[in-house]
Amino acid sequence: MTMLLAAAVVAAGIASHASLQTPQAQPVAATTQPAPEPAGPSVAMAVRTQQPPAIDGRDTDEVWRRAPRIREFRQFDPELDADPSLPTEFQVAYDDANLYVFVRAHDPHPDSIMRALTRRDVRGPSDQIKIIIDSFNDRRTGFEFAVNPDGVKRDYAVYDDFSEDQSWNGVWDVGTTVDSLGWTAEFRIPLSQLRYAHAPSHTFGFGVWRDIERYRERVSWPAYSRNEQRLMSQIGRLHGIQGIRSGRPLEIMPYAVTKNVMRSTADGFEREQEVAVGGDLKFGITPNITLNATINPDFGQVEADPAVLNLGAFETFLGERRPFFVEGTGLYQFRLNCYIVVDCNTNEGLFYTRRIGRSPTLLDQYGDRDTPASTPIAAAAKLTGRTAGGFAFGVMNPVTRHVDGADNTTVEPRTNYAVLRAQQDLRGGDASIGVIATAVNRALDEWTNPVLHSSAYAAGLNVRNRFGQHYELEASFAASRIAGTPESILRTQQSAVHYYQMPGDDHEVDPTRRSLTGHSEQIKFGKYGGGITRFETSLVHQSAGFEVNDLGYLRRADLVDWSTWGSLSFQSPTSVYRWLRINANHWQRWNTSGLRLDNAVNANAHIGLHNNWDLHAGATLEGLGESYCDRCSRGGPAVRSSKGLYPWFGLNADSRRMLAPSFWFNFWKTDEGHSRGVSLDPSLTIRLSTSLQAQLGVSVTNSDNDSQWFGNFIDEDGTTTHYTFARLDQRTISLRMRVNYAMTPDLSFEFYGEPFVSSGSYSNIRELSTTPDAAHYEDRFVPWSPPADASTSFKFTQLRTNAVLRWEYLPGSTVYLVWAHGRQAFENNVERQSWRRDYRDLMELHPDNTFLVKVAYWLNR
């Protein structure tokens, strides 16, 4: 916890310094307001009230008779800066504890207002009113509070001007009413949920949006442009807030969890009851610095990870769903390999929260029936803050427990994780500079010393500058250092991230090393708004020794990537479409030894039709010129790649209809026609009522991969390694079913189920020839006979279901009832059979049922 304590001292110093520089009796200095105040239609006034209004969706309270009404809304979708089809107006008031907003959405046909009763944070096909608040007035960060006519709430934290953190859950109240004039929303936002500087008067960034769903129309105050990659810097200003308190809010959420789980025994199975208590704490050290802490946290996931069978060289990324980690995640992000050509969807970065509390590393070697499937987290804390001058910082410090295996072995050592992140906005948010540092320290022993690093450190620096609102230059640098025994560092050098042992490159395995260092750089420049043209070009370099997987996520090091994207974006509707986007991409990749790994082009188009269907299509052509795969042989020689063609197509129907189909198709062909595959992914959303929705989907993939890695085999004399490949005939089918039923905005039921079956058989087994770089595909391999005990077929089956009843019985206080059901098996050397038989075998597997009850109570001071 040393880093956290040090950061707390620094934060206290920042707060003390700020209070000395800004006397309480004086306004905040002009330097703390980073941008000039707009005038005219972009300014609203709030009035103070002595009597809080009743939050019932009616404007009968005294304060709404005197608060000024703002009516100057403009349409931004489908038309930009057009007159709205229907008028909207709002008023704002406040007292010492809350901000109040009343919005009247006029509609001459109230019976046509679209409604959808869903659980919190789920957007159904309904009208919506949203208010946007930038309480720091920094034009970079803020909060969004949205509601539909049925009172279903959604909220977000906003960072980096337009990025939304959907995991943030504030505690606030809203009342809605549908009447003869249309519908209304009356908000009460506790000031304790916002963050603002200490001052006698405040100006908040402020905006109001309205969605008219039956017209697919969106309007806003003030005018908003979809052509800009900006949100908070486009909203208006809210004046008139005087003398609000700068208290130290304290929120405590104790909870109790009981689980009934199934355990395997020597005689079969038995059930065990587990009970745990814990709590979360949130304390406002100052109005803009918050401490979050948790003891014996319940990090159970309500929804299971998706089923996947990974036959590739790289680790599968799993999304984060645990509340402590997902809330405020935007501040801690330091992305690697993030650029538009890949939509930043590689998820690589210096901080990957799923490392914390992961499955014990040596579970398969030393675990037994009593070994937990995930590493328990003893405690975790994080400190976050933001000043009026645009300085934001965050510190996180989780600690995981030592996990024992069978016969007093160790499957996971006690580990301390620490993350420090700081960022300073400049020029009113048009520029920024940020730093990050991560640290992992483990208490290793004889069991874990050969496998895990004793320490792992990483640091990064990123800078960003916006030119003329539309152009932006961004650069980042990161460095890493790991330390451990020679055995653990050797494992890292030979892992799929590095493959130091690959012949023909500039790197050599050093079995005596006790540490490994590396670095990563990226620079990108682009035009992200204005007019119809967009572009971005990005250059990435990562050294072979760059290693951040102790607390980050990196698919591979030893990489140079140059990628360029261009786009035409038509946002104004025509007689043919509502919107149209056309993209073109080109990328080239090399390893740091200069071997070209890829040279590819892609084109795709997306169109929204007037019937509210959208169509998507594209194709990729890769392997242009001479290129190689340096990971295919899993540490062996690089193999020349053949040209590949990858077309795809997709459509989505109007989501407002009772039946809304969706369909996606992918095809690929490579290896001079020897490899090909096709996948189909149809789904159907059924809206049985405004509160009951079901979604059914199936994903079917059939592929014949003639260059699938089969294994690396060493001769008995230990002198020759055979790098073998085979033709893999693989079929995968998964069915998806999701049911959502909302009884009230605070009481909902969800069910999710996914049976998954993937089977494959290997044939035509070969090894690399002496010419894996041959231009002709078949010259890269020679016949090879596998060992008699080698498996030439497999079948992986899995069923995962979750049923969750959620009740928010008081604001911020919830009860969860959860049933998780699973079945799973992996078999080798099995004969292929029909899908019907595969699914019948799946249902005959022994089930793993877990029943969970969680009760949490929110306390606020």
Order of alpha helices (4+ residues) and beta strands (2+ residues): alpha-beta-alpha-beta-beta-beta-beta-beta-beta-beta-beta-beta-beta-beta-beta-beta-beta-beta-alpha-alpha-alpha-beta-beta-beta-beta-beta-beta-beta-beta-alpha-beta-beta-beta-beta-beta-beta-beta-beta-beta-beta-beta-beta-beta-beta-beta-beta-beta-alpha-beta-beta
